[in-house]
Amino acid sequence: MIEMPPPEPPDLEPDKIRALIDYADRMAAFMEAEMQLLRELGKATPENDLSELVEGWRFTAQGLRDSYDGRF
């Protein structure tokens, strides 16, 4: 068991937090759209499969939401 409190997120203005969450959400959507377009064009390859990056952006957005007590 760790004998210290968890770190607190930085004290950012609410608009900045919302902007970071929005950016992460939009990056995930953009990368999904890129993959969909490549599939439609018949050019999808394992090298341009961005699924792990998409999940990373989603994780980042959710982590920001959770870090700021779900206020955003």
C-alpha positions as CSV (number, residue, x, y, z in Angstrom):
1,M,0.0,0.0,0.0
2,I,1.3,3.5,-0.9
3,E,1.7,5.8,2.1
4,M,1.1,9.0,0.2
5,P,-1.9,10.7,-1.3
6,P,-2.4,10.6,-5.1
7,P,-1.3,13.7,-7.1
8,E,-3.8,16.4,-7.8
9,P,-4.4,17.5,-11.4
10,P,-3.1,21.0,-12.2
11,D,-5.4,23.9,-11.4
12,L,-6.5,24.9,-14.9
13,E,-9.3,27.2,-16.0
14,P,-12.5,25.3,-16.8
15,D,-12.3,26.5,-20.5
16,K,-8.8,25.0,-20.8
17,I,-9.9,21.7,-19.4
18,R,-12.9,21.6,-21.7
19,A,-10.7,22.4,-24.7
20,L,-8.2,19.6,-23.9
21,I,-11.1,17.1,-23.5
22,D,-12.6,18.3,-26.8
23,Y,-9.2,18.0,-28.6
24,A,-8.8,14.4,-27.5
25,D,-12.3,13.6,-28.5
26,R,-11.9,15.2,-31.9
27,M,-8.5,13.5,-32.5
28,A,-10.1,10.1,-31.9
29,A,-13.0,10.9,-34.3
30,F,-10.5,12.2,-36.9
31,M,-8.4,9.1,-36.8
32,E,-11.5,6.9,-37.0
33,A,-12.6,8.8,-40.1
34,E,-9.2,8.4,-41.7
35,M,-9.3,4.6,-41.1
36,Q,-12.9,4.4,-42.5
37,L,-11.9,6.3,-45.6
38,L,-8.9,4.0,-46.2
39,R,-11.2,1.0,-45.8
40,E,-13.7,2.5,-48.3
41,L,-10.9,3.2,-50.8
42,G,-9.6,-0.4,-50.4
43,K,-6.2,0.9,-49.0
44,A,-6.4,-0.3,-45.4
45,T,-3.3,-2.0,-44.3
46,P,-2.0,-3.1,-40.9
47,E,0.5,-0.2,-41.0
48,N,-2.3,2.4,-41.1
49,D,-4.5,0.8,-38.5
50,L,-4.8,3.6,-35.9
51,S,-7.1,1.7,-33.5
52,E,-4.6,1.7,-30.7
53,L,-4.1,5.5,-31.1
54,V,-7.8,6.1,-31.2
55,E,-8.2,4.2,-27.9
56,G,-5.4,6.2,-26.5
57,W,-7.1,9.5,-27.3
58,R,-10.3,8.2,-25.8
59,F,-8.5,7.1,-22.7
60,T,-6.9,10.5,-22.5
61,A,-10.2,12.3,-22.8
62,Q,-11.8,10.1,-20.1
63,G,-8.8,10.4,-17.9
64,L,-9.1,14.2,-18.0
65,R,-12.8,14.0,-17.2
66,D,-12.1,11.6,-14.3
67,S,-9.2,13.7,-13.0
68,Y,-11.5,16.8,-12.8
69,D,-14.2,14.9,-10.9
70,G,-16.4,14.4,-13.9
71,R,-17.2,18.1,-14.0
72,F,-16.6,18.2,-17.7
